[in-house]
């Protein structure tokens, strides 16, 4: 499969997965089970907010960049370099 035929969402998903708030979610569920409901809900809500912010950033980035994307094959060749 040529590189140009890969959907942009696949590349964005591969880049965003390491940023997901796994430790924050784990800590929140631990706090819900052991420490207390109030602290756990705050931490779980923080994990959800981080995930939503990452998803919004990916969606907004694709929305802003996609209309301006120009395939490299359609660009004119660069002018020859001047020697002198």
N, C-alpha and C positions, 0 to 999 in steps of 0.2 A: 504494500500500500504506500503510495507516495506521501510525502510529508504534507503536501498541500491539501490532501483529502481528509485529514484528521479534524474532527469537529473541535472548535475552540473550547467547548465545555469540558471535553475529556482532558485537555491540557490544564485548564484552570482547576479542575477537580484534583488532578494529581499534584498540583502545586499547593492546594489549600489544605489537604488532608493532614499534613504534619502540624498545621497550626490549630487544629481542633482542640477544644479545652478538656481533654480527657482527665487530667489530674484534678482540675477544679471540680468536674462532675463527680469523680470518685470521692474526693474530699467531702463534697456536699452530701452524697449518699451515706458516707460514713458518719457524718455529723447527724444526719437524720436518724440513723439507727442507734448511735451510742450517746452523743453529747446532748442533743436537744433539738426540738423541732424548729425553733426560731433561727438558730444559727445555721441549721441545715438548709432551710428554705432560702435564706439569703445567699448561701454559697451556690445552691442549685440554680437560683435565679441569675446569679452572676455568670455561671457556665452557659445558660441559655442565651443570655445577652451577648456573650462573646461569640457564640456560634451564629447568632442572627447578624451580628455586625460583620463577621467574615463573609457570610452569604450575601449580605447587602453590598459589600465592597466588590465581590466578584461580579454580581449582576450589574452594578453601576459601572464598573470598569469595562465590561463587555458592551454595555449600552453606549458608553462614550466613545469607545475606540472603533467599533465595527463600522459605522458610516464612513470613517476616514481611512479605512484599510485599503491599500492599493497593492495589487499583486506586483512583485518585482519584475515579472516578465513584461508588464505593460509600460514600464518606465523607459524613457528614451536613454540611449547610451550616453555615458559621460563624455564631455568634450576632450579632445586629445590634450595631453599635458604639454605645456610650453617649455622648450629647452632654450637656454640661452644664456 
